[in-house]
Protein backbone atom coordinates (compact mmCIF):
# COMPACT_ATOMS: atom_id res chain seq x y z
CA UNK A 1 0.00 0.00 0.00
CA UNK A 2 2.86 2.33 0.83
CA UNK A 3 4.46 1.65 -2.52
CA UNK A 4 1.23 2.35 -4.36
CA UNK A 5 0.67 5.60 -2.45
CA UNK A 6 4.15 6.88 -3.16
CA UNK A 7 3.82 5.93 -6.83
CA UNK A 8 0.55 7.81 -7.14
CA UNK A 9 2.02 10.86 -5.43
CA UNK A 10 4.97 10.92 -7.79
CA UNK A 11 2.75 10.60 -10.83
CA UNK A 12 0.52 13.41 -9.63
CA UNK A 13 3.59 15.50 -8.85
CA UNK A 14 5.04 14.91 -12.31
CA UNK A 15 1.72 15.82 -13.92
CA UNK A 16 1.61 19.06 -11.94
CA UNK A 17 5.06 19.91 -13.24
CA UNK A 18 4.12 19.79 -16.91
CA UNK A 19 0.85 21.53 -16.12
CA UNK A 20 2.69 24.64 -15.08
CA UNK A 21 3.74 27.51 -17.33
CA UNK A 22 7.44 27.78 -18.00
CA UNK A 23 8.61 31.11 -16.60
CA UNK A 24 12.02 32.28 -17.84
CA UNK A 25 14.39 34.21 -15.61
CA UNK A 26 14.90 36.78 -18.37
CA UNK A 27 11.26 37.64 -19.02
CA UNK A 28 12.02 40.17 -21.75
CA UNK A 29 14.15 37.83 -23.86
CA UNK A 30 11.13 36.45 -25.76
CA UNK A 31 7.45 37.50 -25.90
CA UNK A 32 6.15 33.93 -26.37
CA UNK A 33 6.01 33.07 -22.67
CA UNK A 34 5.32 36.39 -20.97
CA UNK A 35 2.82 38.01 -23.36
CA UNK A 36 1.94 36.42 -26.74
CA UNK A 37 0.24 39.69 -27.78
CA UNK A 38 3.76 41.11 -28.20
CA UNK A 39 4.73 38.41 -30.72
CA UNK A 40 5.75 40.00 -34.01
CA UNK A 41 6.18 43.43 -32.41
CA UNK A 42 9.75 43.98 -33.64
CA UNK A 43 10.42 45.77 -36.92
CA UNK A 44 12.40 42.81 -38.27
CA UNK A 45 11.80 39.04 -38.14
CA UNK A 46 13.43 37.51 -35.06
CA UNK A 47 14.82 34.05 -34.28
CA UNK A 48 15.01 33.17 -30.57
CA UNK A 49 16.94 30.55 -28.63
CA UNK A 50 16.84 29.98 -24.87
CA UNK A 51 18.29 27.31 -22.59
CA UNK A 52 17.43 27.05 -18.91
CA UNK A 53 18.48 24.56 -16.26
CA UNK A 54 14.87 23.95 -15.23
CA UNK A 55 14.47 20.37 -13.97
CA UNK A 56 17.27 18.75 -15.96
CA UNK A 57 17.14 21.30 -18.79
CA UNK A 58 14.72 23.26 -20.97
CA UNK A 59 15.34 24.57 -24.48
CA UNK A 60 13.15 27.00 -26.46
CA UNK A 61 13.49 27.79 -30.16
CA UNK A 62 11.20 30.36 -31.73
CA UNK A 63 10.63 32.61 -34.71
CA UNK A 64 8.31 35.60 -34.99
CA UNK A 65 7.82 38.27 -37.63
CA UNK A 66 5.64 41.32 -38.28
CA UNK A 67 3.12 41.02 -41.10
CA UNK A 68 1.68 44.36 -42.14
CA UNK A 69 -0.75 42.75 -44.59
CA UNK A 70 -2.31 40.88 -41.65
CA UNK A 71 -2.11 43.98 -39.40
CA UNK A 72 -0.02 42.18 -36.81
CA UNK A 73 2.47 39.36 -36.56
CA UNK A 74 2.88 35.59 -36.40
CA UNK A 75 5.15 33.35 -34.40
CA UNK A 76 6.05 29.73 -33.74
CA UNK A 77 7.98 28.37 -30.79
CA UNK A 78 9.04 24.85 -29.80
CA UNK A 79 9.95 23.91 -26.22
CA UNK A 80 11.73 20.73 -25.13
CA UNK A 81 11.87 19.96 -21.41
CA UNK A 82 13.96 17.19 -19.87
CA UNK A 83 12.54 16.79 -16.38
CA UNK A 84 13.00 14.59 -13.33
CA UNK A 85 11.86 10.96 -13.15
CA UNK A 86 12.83 10.27 -16.81
CA UNK A 87 10.08 12.53 -18.12
CA UNK A 88 10.36 14.62 -21.32
CA UNK A 89 7.92 17.20 -22.70
CA UNK A 90 7.77 18.53 -26.27
CA UNK A 91 5.41 21.37 -27.16
CA UNK A 92 4.85 23.58 -30.21
CA UNK A 93 2.88 26.84 -30.12
CA UNK A 94 1.59 28.94 -33.00
CA UNK A 95 0.61 32.58 -32.35
CA UNK A 96 -1.21 35.23 -34.35
CA UNK A 97 -1.23 38.78 -33.01
CA UNK A 98 -3.29 41.71 -34.25
CA UNK A 99 -2.07 45.27 -33.66
CA UNK A 100 -4.40 48.25 -33.70
CA UNK A 101 -2.41 51.47 -33.91
CA UNK A 102 -4.54 54.26 -32.51
CA UNK A 103 -1.94 56.98 -33.15
CA UNK A 104 1.83 57.45 -33.06
CA UNK A 105 1.87 57.11 -29.25
CA UNK A 106 -0.79 54.51 -28.46
CA UNK A 107 -1.43 51.00 -29.78
CA UNK A 108 -3.39 47.91 -28.72
CA UNK A 109 -2.36 44.35 -29.48
CA UNK A 110 -4.34 41.13 -29.14
CA UNK A 111 -3.28 37.54 -29.77
CA UNK A 112 -4.56 33.99 -29.82
CA UNK A 113 -2.42 30.87 -29.71
CA UNK A 114 -2.88 27.15 -30.11
CA UNK A 115 -0.40 24.65 -28.73
CA UNK A 116 0.16 20.92 -28.96
CA UNK A 117 1.93 19.18 -26.07
CA UNK A 118 3.31 15.65 -25.78
CA UNK A 119 4.62 14.19 -22.54
CA UNK A 120 6.62 10.96 -22.51
CA UNK A 121 7.32 9.16 -19.25
CA UNK A 122 10.00 6.52 -19.48
CA UNK A 123 9.92 3.64 -17.03
CA UNK A 124 11.33 4.86 -13.72
CA UNK A 125 12.40 2.81 -10.70
CA UNK A 126 13.58 4.28 -7.41
CA UNK A 127 14.55 2.12 -4.44
CA UNK A 128 15.13 3.42 -0.93
CA UNK A 129 15.80 1.80 2.46
CA UNK A 130 12.09 1.56 3.34
CA UNK A 131 10.25 1.85 0.03
CA UNK A 132 10.48 1.41 -3.72
CA UNK A 133 8.70 3.42 -6.40
CA UNK A 134 7.84 2.29 -9.91
CA UNK A 135 6.48 4.75 -12.48
CA UNK A 136 5.25 3.01 -15.64
CA UNK A 137 6.00 4.22 -19.16
CA UNK A 138 3.26 6.27 -20.82
CA UNK A 139 2.53 9.00 -23.38
CA UNK A 140 0.11 11.88 -22.95
CA UNK A 141 -0.81 14.43 -25.64
CA UNK A 142 -3.21 17.35 -25.62
CA UNK A 143 -4.01 20.69 -27.27
CA UNK A 144 -3.95 24.00 -25.44
CA UNK A 145 -5.22 27.48 -26.26
CA UNK A 146 -4.81 31.00 -24.89
CA UNK A 147 -5.66 34.66 -25.38
CA UNK A 148 -3.54 37.75 -24.75
CA UNK A 149 -3.82 41.54 -24.90
CA UNK A 150 -1.18 44.29 -24.68
CA UNK A 151 -1.10 48.09 -24.58
CA UNK A 152 1.72 50.44 -25.52
CA UNK A 153 1.67 54.14 -24.74
CA UNK A 154 4.93 55.81 -25.71
CA UNK A 155 7.48 53.83 -23.65
CA UNK A 156 4.95 52.42 -21.17
CA UNK A 157 3.77 48.85 -21.83
CA UNK A 158 1.22 46.61 -20.12
CA UNK A 159 -0.49 43.34 -20.95
CA UNK A 160 -2.48 40.34 -19.71
CA UNK A 161 -2.73 36.72 -20.83
CA UNK A 162 -5.06 33.78 -20.15
CA UNK A 163 -3.35 30.39 -20.47
CA UNK A 164 -5.11 26.98 -20.69
CA UNK A 165 -8.27 28.70 -21.92
CA UNK A 166 -10.27 25.48 -22.53
CA UNK A 167 -8.74 23.60 -19.57
CA UNK A 168 -7.23 20.62 -21.43
CA UNK A 169 -7.16 17.17 -19.87
CA UNK A 170 -3.54 16.22 -19.04
CA UNK A 171 -4.19 13.06 -17.02
CA UNK A 172 -2.39 9.98 -18.41
CA UNK A 173 -4.66 7.50 -16.58
CA UNK A 174 -7.54 9.50 -15.06
CA UNK A 175 -9.09 12.85 -15.95
CA UNK A 176 -6.99 15.79 -14.75
CA UNK A 177 -7.89 19.17 -16.25
CA UNK A 178 -5.56 22.14 -16.06
CA UNK A 179 -6.85 25.23 -14.32
CA UNK A 180 -6.88 28.47 -16.28
CA UNK A 181 -3.96 30.67 -15.31
CA UNK A 182 -3.59 34.41 -15.79
CA UNK A 183 -0.66 36.78 -15.99
CA UNK A 184 -0.21 40.55 -16.02
CA UNK A 185 2.77 42.77 -16.64
CA UNK A 186 3.59 46.46 -16.71
CA UNK A 187 6.94 47.97 -17.59
CA UNK A 188 8.73 50.98 -18.98
CA UNK A 189 11.06 51.13 -21.98
CA UNK A 190 10.97 47.40 -22.73
CA UNK A 191 13.28 47.81 -25.71
CA UNK A 192 14.74 44.31 -25.47
CA UNK A 193 11.40 42.50 -25.90
CA UNK A 194 10.47 44.84 -28.75
CA UNK A 195 13.73 44.24 -30.59
CA UNK A 196 14.78 47.88 -30.49
CA UNK A 197 18.25 49.39 -30.26
CA UNK A 198 18.77 51.44 -27.13
CA UNK A 199 20.69 54.70 -27.12
CA UNK A 200 22.08 56.46 -24.09
CA UNK A 201 21.55 55.66 -20.40
CA UNK A 202 18.22 54.36 -19.13
CA UNK A 203 16.33 52.19 -16.66
CA UNK A 204 13.77 49.51 -17.60
CA UNK A 205 11.57 48.55 -14.60
CA UNK A 206 9.19 45.57 -14.86
CA UNK A 207 6.43 44.01 -12.75
CA UNK A 208 5.08 40.59 -13.75
CA UNK A 209 2.35 38.75 -11.82
CA UNK A 210 0.95 35.27 -12.54
CA UNK A 211 -1.26 32.80 -10.70
CA UNK A 212 -0.40 29.12 -10.64
CA UNK A 213 -1.83 26.26 -8.58
CA UNK A 214 -3.90 28.72 -6.49
CA UNK A 215 -0.76 30.73 -5.71
CA UNK A 216 0.45 34.05 -7.10
CA UNK A 217 3.98 34.64 -8.30
CA UNK A 218 5.19 38.20 -8.52
CA UNK A 219 8.44 39.23 -10.22
CA UNK A 220 9.70 42.77 -9.85
CA UNK A 221 12.99 44.33 -10.86
CA UNK A 222 14.78 46.56 -13.34
CA UNK A 223 17.63 46.78 -15.83
CA UNK A 224 20.23 49.49 -16.10
CA UNK A 225 20.97 50.17 -19.77
CA UNK A 226 23.91 51.92 -21.37
CA UNK A 227 23.46 52.04 -25.12
CA UNK A 228 23.02 48.33 -25.98
CA UNK A 229 24.54 46.89 -22.80
CA UNK A 230 22.24 45.94 -19.91
CA UNK A 231 22.46 44.47 -16.42
CA UNK A 232 19.77 44.05 -13.80
CA UNK A 233 18.27 42.18 -10.86
CA UNK A 234 14.81 40.76 -10.13
CA UNK A 235 13.01 39.40 -7.10
CA UNK A 236 10.36 36.70 -7.52
CA UNK A 237 8.04 35.69 -4.67
CA UNK A 238 5.59 32.79 -4.67
CA UNK A 239 3.56 30.55 -2.39
CA UNK A 240 4.93 28.37 0.43
CA UNK A 241 7.47 31.10 1.21
CA UNK A 242 9.29 30.56 -2.09
CA UNK A 243 11.43 33.43 -3.31
CA UNK A 244 14.03 33.76 -6.04
CA UNK A 245 16.78 36.29 -6.67
CA UNK A 246 17.71 36.74 -10.33
CA UNK A 247 20.77 38.51 -11.71
CA UNK A 248 21.33 38.91 -15.42
CA UNK A 249 23.34 40.86 -17.99
CA UNK A 250 23.78 40.98 -21.74
CA UNK A 251 24.10 43.15 -24.81
CA UNK A 252 23.02 43.72 -28.38
CA UNK A 253 25.77 43.60 -30.97
CA UNK A 254 24.66 44.23 -34.53
CA UNK A 255 21.78 41.90 -35.27
CA UNK A 256 22.52 39.68 -32.26
CA UNK A 257 21.00 40.08 -28.81
CA UNK A 258 22.14 37.83 -25.96
CA UNK A 259 22.06 37.52 -22.20
CA UNK A 260 22.89 35.31 -19.21
CA UNK A 261 21.00 34.95 -15.91
CA UNK A 262 21.69 33.26 -12.60
CA UNK A 263 18.84 32.61 -10.19
CA UNK A 264 18.85 31.34 -6.60
CA UNK A 265 15.64 29.96 -5.10
CA UNK A 266 15.00 29.43 -1.38
CA UNK A 267 11.94 27.83 0.17
CA UNK A 268 10.57 26.10 3.25
CA UNK A 269 9.92 23.06 1.06
CA UNK A 270 12.30 20.12 1.35
CA UNK A 271 13.23 20.21 -2.38
CA UNK A 272 12.56 23.91 -2.92
CA UNK A 273 16.13 25.19 -2.64
CA UNK A 274 18.11 25.25 -5.86
CA UNK A 275 19.96 27.49 -8.29
CA UNK A 276 19.82 27.71 -12.05
CA UNK A 277 21.33 29.25 -15.14
CA UNK A 278 19.72 30.65 -18.26
CA UNK A 279 21.11 31.93 -21.55
CA UNK A 280 19.33 33.37 -24.56
CA UNK A 281 20.29 34.44 -28.06
CA UNK A 282 18.16 36.41 -30.52
CA UNK A 283 18.95 37.19 -34.14
CA UNK A 284 17.15 39.90 -36.14
CA UNK A 285 16.93 39.35 -39.87
CA UNK A 286 17.42 42.18 -42.31
CA UNK A 287 14.12 43.63 -43.42
CA UNK A 288 13.58 43.48 -47.18
C-alpha positions, 0 to 999 in steps of 0.5 A: 500500500505504501508503494502504491501511495508513493507511486501515485504521489509521484505521478501526480507530482510529475503531472503538476510539473508539466501543467505549469507555465514555463517562466524564464528568468529573463522575461524580456528575452522572448514574448512567447512566454510572458505576453503572446500579444507582443509576438511580431512586435519587432520591426524585423523578423526575429529568431530566438533561442533559450536554454534554462536549467529547469528540472534537468534542462529546458530549451526554447526555439522560436521565430516571430515576424511582423506582417503588415498585410495581416495587421499584426504578426505571427510566431512559432515556438518549440519547447523541449523539457527534460525533467526529473523521473525520466520525463520529457515534454515537447510542445509547439505553439503557433501565435497570431497577433493583431495590432491596432495602432490608434496613433503614433503614441498609443497601440493595442495588441491582441493575440490567440495561440494554439499549442500541442503538447506531448509528454513521454514518461520513461519507465522509472524505478527508485529504491530506498531503504524503506520503500520502492517506487515504480512509475510506468512508461506512458505517453500523454498528448493534448491541445492548449489554447490561450488569449492575450492583450497588450497596450503600448503608450509611448514607452509604457507597456502593459499586458495580460494573458489567459493560459489553458483557456479550454482547460485541457485534460492532461491526465495519463490514466484518469481525468486531470484538467488544467486550471486556467492561469492568468498573468499581467505585466507592466513595464517601462522602456521594454526595448529588449522585448520589442527588438529595439536598439537602445541609445544612451543611459536608461532604466527599464523597470518591470512588474510581472504577476501570474497565478499558478496552482492557487498561488500568485507569483510576482516578479519585480525588478529593473535593468540598467541600460547603457546604449546596448549593454544591460544588467539588472536584478529581479526578485520573484516571490511565490507561495509556500514562502518561495522566493528567487533572486535573479541577476542577469546581464547581456548586450546587443551587438549588430543583429545579435541580442544575448544575455545570461542569468543566474537565479537562486531559489530558497523555500521552506519546502524540502526540495525547494532550494536550488539554483539555475542558469539561463542563456538566450540568443536572438537574431534579427533578420534584415528587413527586405 
